[in-house]
Amino acid sequence: MATEYVRQMAIPEGYPEDAYHIAIAVVNDMDLLLSWNFRHIVRRRTKDVVRMVNTMNKFGEIEIITPAELL
């Protein structure tokens, strides 16, 4: 999944650890992913591409938010 996030340009190629962070949460069927990483993770494009990749690969959706949004 991480490779697919990078391939679909949700995450820049030079930051595979950010793609792994998302993939681990998705594969383990988490509902939420909390992150302060506004550069690569908590941004509209990432959320949209992750949703598309997950759907194409028959994984559930994950909500990507900042800890501040939990309040």
C-alpha positions as CSV (number, residue, x, y, z in Angstrom):
1,M,0.0,0.0,0.0
2,A,2.8,2.4,0.8
3,T,4.3,1.9,-2.6
4,E,1.0,2.6,-4.2
5,Y,0.5,5.9,-2.2
6,V,3.9,7.0,-3.5
7,R,3.2,5.8,-7.1
8,Q,-0.1,7.7,-7.1
9,M,1.7,10.8,-5.7
10,A,-0.2,11.0,-2.4
11,I,3.2,11.1,-0.8
12,P,6.5,12.4,-2.4
13,E,9.0,9.6,-3.4
14,G,11.6,10.9,-1.0
15,Y,9.4,10.3,2.1
16,P,8.5,6.6,2.1
17,E,8.2,6.6,5.9
18,D,5.1,8.9,5.6
19,A,3.5,6.4,3.1
20,Y,4.3,3.5,5.5
21,H,2.7,5.5,8.4
22,I,-0.6,5.7,6.4
23,A,-0.3,2.1,5.0
24,I,0.2,0.6,8.5
25,A,-2.9,2.3,9.8
26,V,-5.0,1.3,6.7
27,V,-3.9,-2.3,6.7
28,N,-4.7,-2.6,10.4
29,D,-8.2,-1.3,9.8
30,M,-7.8,1.9,11.9
31,D,-10.6,4.5,11.7
32,L,-8.3,7.5,12.3
33,L,-4.8,8.5,11.6
34,L,-3.5,11.4,13.7
35,S,-0.6,13.5,12.5
36,W,1.0,16.9,12.8
37,N,2.7,16.3,9.4
38,F,1.0,19.0,7.3
39,R,3.6,18.8,4.6
40,H,2.9,15.2,3.4
41,I,0.1,13.6,5.4
42,V,-2.6,16.0,6.6
43,R,-3.4,17.7,3.4
44,R,-6.4,17.5,1.0
45,R,-4.5,15.8,-1.9
46,T,-3.1,13.1,0.4
47,K,-6.6,12.4,1.8
48,D,-8.2,12.2,-1.7
49,V,-5.5,10.0,-3.2
50,V,-5.4,7.7,-0.1
51,R,-9.2,7.3,-0.4
52,M,-8.9,6.4,-4.1
53,V,-6.0,3.9,-3.6
54,N,-7.8,2.3,-0.7
55,T,-11.0,1.9,-2.7
56,M,-9.1,0.4,-5.7
57,N,-7.4,-2.1,-3.4
58,K,-10.6,-2.9,-1.4
59,F,-9.4,-1.4,1.9
60,G,-11.6,0.7,4.1
61,E,-11.5,4.5,4.4
62,I,-9.4,6.2,7.1
63,E,-9.9,9.7,8.4
64,I,-6.6,11.6,8.5
65,I,-6.7,14.4,11.0
66,T,-4.6,16.4,13.4
67,P,-4.8,15.8,17.2
68,A,-6.3,19.3,17.5
69,E,-9.3,18.2,15.5
70,L,-10.2,15.6,18.1
71,L,-11.2,18.3,20.5
